Amino acid sequence: MRRTGDWARRAPLLPALVFMIIVTQLPFVVTIIVSFMNWNAYYPDERGFAGFSNFRRVLTDANTRHAIWITILLTAGVVLISLVFGLLIALLLDRKFRGRGAVRTMMITPFLVVPVAAALLWKHALYNPTYGLFNGVLKWIFGDNAPQPDWISNQPLWSIIFALVWQWTPFMMLILLAGLQSRPLDVIEAAGIDGANQWEIFRYMTLPHLRQYLELSALLGSIYVVQNFDAVFTITSGGLGTANLPYTIYQTFYTAHDYGRASAAGVIVVIGTILIATFALRSVSTLFREETSK
């Protein structure tokens, strides 16, 4: 009877479980199988088992190694800058002032914008050398002789980084703001009564308390940014040396039609994401244990 009751409670979840397996796990299994095959649409007669040669080609190809390096730079730059800005904004929003709720809502807005729309906004409304906002501000400040740089051509990678920082800073801010609001206020008040100034309270009490929240923000941000395709495709189309690994996979699959090598590169990205996610889950479980023990 007990076993029957357990199955009766779990039965309504089976359709959702089957749907998730079909949508997520079966395509990944097919990707793994294809990654071990020599499968190029331009050479259909040469299709067959290739072993680990696709993985070897991915890791030894100069363009792919450059894409991996760009992916690391892009992820590190976006996550670190977003963390700094997110921490500063969280510290400001943790204070009491009139309209704080409205300001918090507005600060979250960039994270809710569709990624492609955000990239188009930065490419055309801000970076454009003819009618973009940045060059318009330069002309407004310095007059008609103001420099009018082509931001994307001059700094292509930084153009993508700042567009992603604008979108991911609210995400970091939300997590860090939750960490700030979980501080033991009685301990902080006692430190202030004992003569500690604001910098000492932040350095020796607030920052150590936020350590795991910072780690969680960095890990979750890395999981998503390392897979970013929209900004690279929309702003630079992978040109000017900005092609990251997801964009390289796209080119290999849809332009070169080398399905085996593209699948092998995709498997490598998934493995890297799983490794990052493992550390993220450990950070989350540690936070839950600490909150439960309070």
Secondary structure by P-SEA (a helix, b strand, c coil): caaaaaaaaaccaaaaaaaaaaaccaaaaaaaaaaacccccccccccccccaaaaaaaaacaaaaaaaaaaaaaaaaaaaaaaaaaaaaaaaaaccccaaaaaaaaaaccccccaaaaaaaaacccccccccaaaaaaaaaccccccccccccccaaaaaaaaaaaacaaaaaaaaaaaaaacaaaaaaaaaaacccaaaaaaccccccaaaaaaaaaaaaaaaaaacccccccccccccccccaaaaaaaaaccccaaaaaaaaaaaaaaaaaaaaaaaaaaaaaaaaaaaac
